[in-house]
Amino acid sequence: MGFLVVFFNQKTETHGVIDLDANATTRMLPEVVDAMLPWLRDHHANPSGSYRGAKFARKAIEQAREQVADLISAAPEEIVFTGCGTESVNTALHSLDFLTVIGFAVVSAIEHSAVLRQVEGSNREVRFVKVDAAGFIDEGDFAAACEGAAFASVMLANNEIGVIQPIAKLLEIARAKGLPFHTDAIQAVGKIPVSVKDIPVDMLSISAHKFHGPKGIGALYVRSGFDFSPLIVGGGQETGRRSGTENTAAIVAMGKAAELAKQALESGLGAELAAMRDLFQTLVMEGVSGCTLNGDVISKLPNTTHLSFNDCDAAGMLILLDEAGLACSAGSACMTGKRKPSHVQFAMGISEAVAKTSLRFSFSRFNTLQEAAEAAQIVIKSVQKLRTVQGGGVGPVAIYT
Ligand SMILES: Cc1ncc(COP(=O)(O)O)c(C=O)c1O
């Protein structure tokens, strides 16, 4: 519990609310802000220059590359910085699409929209692999889909339900068919140990704001020697793999966040997150009748829980929870207002009626056990209130980030 003691006094400063929406984004750590500030304030040189300031910036970028590589046990030259996680995913899939001539794209039915929109936007036919009620990819279906395919992309951990896929096994199946493999590890990196030595994929996507780095900076791991075609072309930065003047400040901050994430994982971050999540989950499930836990309970991100509340409109719940000072998610941060039932829950066979009563709660190292307990009481009271005033009936909800 040493970790929690350290962070116990760092109350989440998100407009006075308890922030249980870490899968949407996380707050930057103070050390990350400190590492970033000089690059916004004092050093402006273009890292491609030949003068002193430029070399200073270049050195800082290369140090960040080492820090990010270290987090996933990669080599620094295998890391390409991108403008965000979405760009990392888009780049990987563009590259696979561009370099393979024939065959299907194979993706899971529960991928993030960054994957789904990119593959749907190409001329290639796409096979969407089913998942079971627990959220796991159907391995038989995956093997069948890989027949005659060009490449596969399967997420490591799902952003909505938190289920962790057996990527090593899926990779083995894809490899047996000679297929290149990308994984969107954006929700996993920083929450669980991820090593490209254990899951030797060809490409892997990361986003800094999911592990207390800044928004608008990501990275793509490209296995050494793996064929690559850039999405963004121009000045040839990032050894020609991602053009555009580097965002030195964001890259330096991502490096610091990666270093701190690695240290935190080694000091038991996973257990600390799980302790808060489990306390919250247990209290809510004890305090609310008609509450269902969605997704597998074991192979799951330690910070995430996804619950459905009978006869409780998730949209109504969000309003009550916000009023009571609790932030969580029933829909995508970027899609708010669009209001579609979640494709992830649909793929898991959760009925539309139940999907419309589901909420995701996701913890970060800024939360405390005390907040977890307080949040559970807020949820219990909000469910009671909504059931009283609403008397059943549900409204629509949207897609998750
Ligand atoms: C699984 C997954 N992939 C991709 C993304 C996109 O990352 P970014 O917000 O950095 O563009 C997200 C962010 O919500 C995500 O959860």
The ligand as a Gaussian input file, in Angstrom:
#p B3LYP/6-31G(d) Opt

LIG

0 1
 C       -7.968000       1.572000     -27.608000
 C       -7.722000       2.966000     -28.099000
 N       -7.172000       3.152000     -29.308000
 C       -6.935000       4.381000     -29.787000
 C       -7.250000       5.505000     -29.076000
 C       -6.942000       6.865000     -29.647000
 O       -5.863000       7.485000     -28.965000
 P       -5.699000       9.079000     -28.998000
 O       -6.767000       9.650000     -28.138000
 O       -4.330000       9.343000     -28.424000
 O       -5.785000       9.508000     -30.409000
 C       -7.840000       5.368000     -27.812000
 C       -8.225000       6.559000     -27.030000
 O       -9.296000       6.666000     -26.505000
 C       -8.089000       4.052000     -27.314000
 O       -8.664000       3.862000     -26.138000

